[in-house]
Amino acid sequence: MAKKSISELGKNTRFSSENQPEKKGRKISIRNQLKSLLEEDGEIRIDPRQVISVNDDGSVVIKLPKQEMLAMKLYQWALSKKGNDSIKAIQMIMEQIDGKPKQRMDVTYDRMTPEQRAQRIENLKKKIQE
């Protein structure tokens, strides 16, 4: 059996200009979609291939990928005049962009000697048996 050189191994499955994966990388995250929506100052550019129809009243029906649709819906809720929906959407957007705020947790405990610990366990056992 002849040894193959390292440069020949896997050559037929390597990516090249002719051999490209079907799915071209990761989809844009909801977080990045929200950032781009917030940075656009109200202007949104839609790919013409996503436009399904233009209605007589000027409104447009479009087909969006799920992540883009979720980002748009959150943005819409944040700008709505409905109190709870608006606040919740803004909170979700902020958590996606800035991350959840850290929550402090105070944990205190008493240091016990082994004798005190044994006495405490005995007291708890007595309470359980009562």
C-alpha positions in Angstrom: 0.0 0.0 0.0 1.5 3.3 -1.1 1.6 6.1 1.3 -0.3 9.3 0.2 1.3 12.6 0.8 -0.4 14.9 3.2 -1.2 17.4 0.4 -3.2 14.7 -1.4 -5.3 13.6 1.6 -8.9 14.9 1.4 -8.2 16.9 -1.7 -11.5 15.9 -3.4 -13.5 17.2 -0.4 -11.7 20.5 0.2 -13.5 23.8 -0.4 -12.5 25.6 -3.5 -14.1 28.1 -5.9 -15.9 25.2 -7.5 -16.6 23.1 -4.4 -18.7 25.2 -2.0 -21.1 24.2 0.8 -24.8 24.3 0.2 -25.4 26.5 3.2 -23.1 29.4 3.1 -22.2 29.9 6.7 -24.2 30.7 9.8 -27.4 32.8 9.6 -27.3 36.2 11.1 -28.2 36.1 14.8 -31.3 37.8 16.2 -29.0 39.9 18.3 -27.2 41.2 15.2 -30.5 41.7 13.3 -31.8 43.8 16.2 -28.6 45.9 16.2 -28.9 46.5 12.5 -32.6 47.5 12.9 -31.8 49.9 15.7 -28.9 51.5 13.6 -31.0 52.0 10.5 -33.1 55.0 11.8 -36.3 53.6 10.5 -35.2 52.7 7.0 -35.2 49.0 6.1 -33.9 47.7 2.8 -35.7 44.5 1.7 -34.3 42.2 -1.0 -36.7 42.3 -4.0 -36.9 38.5 -4.0 -38.6 38.7 -0.6 -41.4 41.0 -1.9 -44.5 38.9 -2.5 -46.9 41.6 -3.5 -47.6 45.4 -3.4 -51.2 46.2 -2.4 -53.3 49.0 -3.9 -53.0 51.1 -0.7 -49.1 51.0 -1.0 -48.5 48.4 1.7 -46.1 45.6 0.9 -46.3 41.9 1.6 -42.9 40.3 2.2 -41.5 36.9 3.1 -38.9 37.1 5.8 -36.6 34.4 7.3 -37.7 33.4 10.8 -34.9 35.2 12.6 -35.4 38.5 10.7 -39.2 38.2 11.3 -38.7 37.7 15.1 -36.3 40.7 15.2 -38.9 42.8 13.3 -41.7 41.7 15.6 -39.7 42.6 18.7 -38.8 46.0 17.2 -42.5 46.6 16.4 -43.6 45.7 19.9 -40.9 47.9 21.4 -42.3 50.9 19.4 -45.9 50.1 20.1 -48.0 52.1 22.5 -49.0 49.0 24.5 -47.4 49.4 27.9 -46.5 45.9 29.0 -45.7 44.6 25.5 -43.5 47.6 24.8 -41.6 47.3 28.1 -41.1 43.5 27.7 -39.9 43.9 24.1 -37.5 46.7 25.1 -36.2 44.5 27.9 -35.7 41.5 25.6 -33.8 43.7 23.1 -31.6 45.2 25.8 -30.8 41.7 27.1 -29.9 40.5 23.6 -27.6 43.5 22.9 -26.1 44.2 26.3 -26.6 40.9 28.0 -28.6 40.2 31.2 -27.6 42.3 34.1 -25.6 40.5 36.7 -27.6 39.6 39.8 -25.9 39.6 43.2 -26.4 36.7 45.5 -25.3 36.9 49.1 -24.5 33.6 50.7 -23.7 33.5 54.3 -23.0 30.5 56.5 -21.8 29.9 60.0 -18.5 28.2 60.4 -19.0 25.3 62.8 -16.5 23.1 64.5 -16.9 19.4 63.9 -18.4 19.0 67.4 -20.9 21.8 66.7 -21.8 20.2 63.4 -22.4 16.8 65.1 -24.5 18.5 67.8 -26.6 20.3 65.1 -27.2 17.1 63.2 -28.3 15.3 66.4 -30.7 18.2 67.1 -32.2 18.0 63.6 -32.6 14.2 63.9 -34.5 14.7 67.2 -36.8 17.2 65.5 -37.5 14.8 62.7 -38.4 12.0 65.1 -40.9 14.2 67.1 
